[in-house]
Amino acid sequence: MIIYKLILFISIAIGIAGQLVLKQGMNRHGKAVVRMRSIVHDIWDIYFNKWVITGAVLYIGALPLWLMALSKIDLSYAYPLVSINFVAITLLSKFIFREKVTTFRWLSVFTILVGVILLTMS
């Protein structure tokens, strides 16, 4: 059972990496403009952005690991653990992308972290 929990956490870590890489891709692309004239061009540029492609590959790569974990771990246990993404992505976004994180957001992240810790003890 321990190996399946490890696989679950690897899957979650790959998902976190995927989100960070997608954000990097959009930072490189710039603000997407939602206007009929430019939307097709923006979508084309976004889909063929190497960072976005890499992020998508990470997500797709995490799927088989997630499915392997679900073959032995209850979904009611595994899925709430995915919320560790909120904690890790907030921390990493603060340091990698220099995003401003408000005190209320830190409190929310801490609450999620406490929930994840309680869940893992169940």
C-alpha positions as CSV (number, residue, x, y, z in Angstrom):
1,M,0.0,0.0,0.0
2,I,2.9,2.4,0.7
3,I,4.1,2.1,-2.9
4,Y,0.6,3.3,-4.1
5,K,0.7,6.3,-1.8
6,L,4.2,7.1,-3.2
7,I,2.8,6.8,-6.7
8,L,-0.1,9.1,-5.7
9,F,2.2,11.8,-4.4
10,I,4.4,11.5,-7.5
11,S,1.3,12.1,-9.6
12,I,0.4,15.1,-7.5
13,A,3.9,16.5,-7.8
14,I,3.8,16.1,-11.5
15,G,0.5,18.0,-11.6
16,I,2.0,20.8,-9.6
17,A,5.0,21.0,-12.0
18,G,2.5,21.0,-14.9
19,Q,0.7,24.0,-13.4
20,L,3.9,25.9,-12.9
21,V,5.1,25.2,-16.4
22,L,1.7,26.3,-17.8
23,K,2.0,29.6,-15.9
24,Q,5.5,30.1,-17.3
25,G,4.1,29.5,-20.8
26,M,1.4,32.1,-20.3
27,N,3.9,34.6,-18.8
28,R,6.0,34.1,-21.9
29,H,2.9,34.5,-24.2
30,G,1.6,37.6,-22.4
31,K,-2.0,38.5,-21.8
32,A,-4.5,36.7,-24.0
33,V,-6.8,39.1,-25.7
34,V,-10.4,37.9,-25.9
35,R,-11.5,39.6,-29.2
36,M,-12.8,37.8,-32.3
37,R,-10.0,39.3,-34.4
38,S,-7.2,38.0,-32.2
39,I,-8.7,35.0,-30.4
40,V,-7.8,32.4,-33.1
41,H,-4.2,33.8,-33.3
42,D,-3.9,33.7,-29.5
43,I,-5.2,30.2,-29.2
44,W,-2.8,29.1,-31.9
45,D,0.2,30.8,-30.2
46,I,-0.8,29.3,-26.8
47,Y,-1.3,25.8,-28.0
48,F,2.1,25.8,-29.8
49,N,4.0,27.5,-26.9
50,K,6.7,25.0,-25.8
51,W,6.0,25.7,-22.2
52,V,2.3,25.0,-22.6
53,I,3.0,21.9,-24.5
54,T,5.4,20.8,-21.7
55,G,2.8,21.5,-19.1
56,A,0.2,19.5,-21.0
57,V,2.6,16.6,-21.4
58,L,3.2,16.6,-17.6
59,Y,-0.5,16.4,-16.9
60,I,-0.9,13.6,-19.4
61,G,2.1,11.8,-17.9
62,A,0.6,12.1,-14.4
63,L,-2.6,10.4,-15.5
64,P,-1.3,6.8,-15.6
65,L,0.2,7.2,-12.1
66,W,-3.0,8.6,-10.8
67,L,-4.9,5.7,-12.2
68,M,-2.4,3.2,-10.7
69,A,-2.9,4.8,-7.3
70,L,-6.7,4.7,-7.6
71,S,-6.5,1.0,-8.3
72,K,-5.6,0.5,-4.6
73,I,-6.4,3.7,-2.8
74,D,-9.9,4.9,-2.0
75,L,-11.0,7.9,-4.1
76,S,-12.4,9.5,-0.9
77,Y,-8.8,9.5,0.4
78,A,-6.8,10.2,-2.8
79,Y,-8.8,13.1,-4.2
80,P,-8.8,15.4,-1.2
81,L,-5.0,14.9,-1.1
82,V,-4.8,16.7,-4.5
83,S,-5.6,19.8,-2.5
84,I,-1.9,19.8,-1.5
85,N,-1.6,21.4,-4.9
86,F,-3.1,24.6,-3.5
87,V,-0.5,24.7,-0.8
88,A,2.5,23.9,-3.0
89,I,1.5,26.1,-5.9
90,T,0.9,29.1,-3.7
91,L,4.3,28.7,-2.1
92,L,6.1,28.1,-5.4
93,S,4.2,31.0,-7.1
94,K,5.3,33.3,-4.4
95,F,8.9,32.5,-4.9
96,I,9.2,31.6,-8.6
97,F,6.8,34.2,-10.1
98,R,7.0,36.8,-7.3
99,E,3.2,36.8,-6.9
100,K,1.7,38.8,-4.1
101,V,0.0,36.5,-1.6
102,T,-2.2,38.2,0.9
103,T,-2.4,37.3,4.6
104,F,-6.0,35.9,4.1
105,R,-4.7,33.7,1.3
106,W,-1.9,32.4,3.5
107,L,-4.5,31.7,6.2
108,S,-6.6,29.8,3.6
109,V,-3.6,27.8,2.5
110,F,-2.7,26.9,6.1
111,T,-6.3,25.7,6.6
112,I,-6.0,23.4,3.6
113,L,-2.7,22.1,4.9
114,V,-4.2,21.3,8.3
115,G,-7.0,19.4,6.4
116,V,-4.5,17.4,4.4
117,I,-2.6,16.5,7.5
118,L,-5.8,15.3,9.2
119,L,-6.8,13.4,6.1
120,T,-3.5,11.5,6.0
121,M,-3.9,10.5,9.6
122,S,-7.3,8.9,8.8
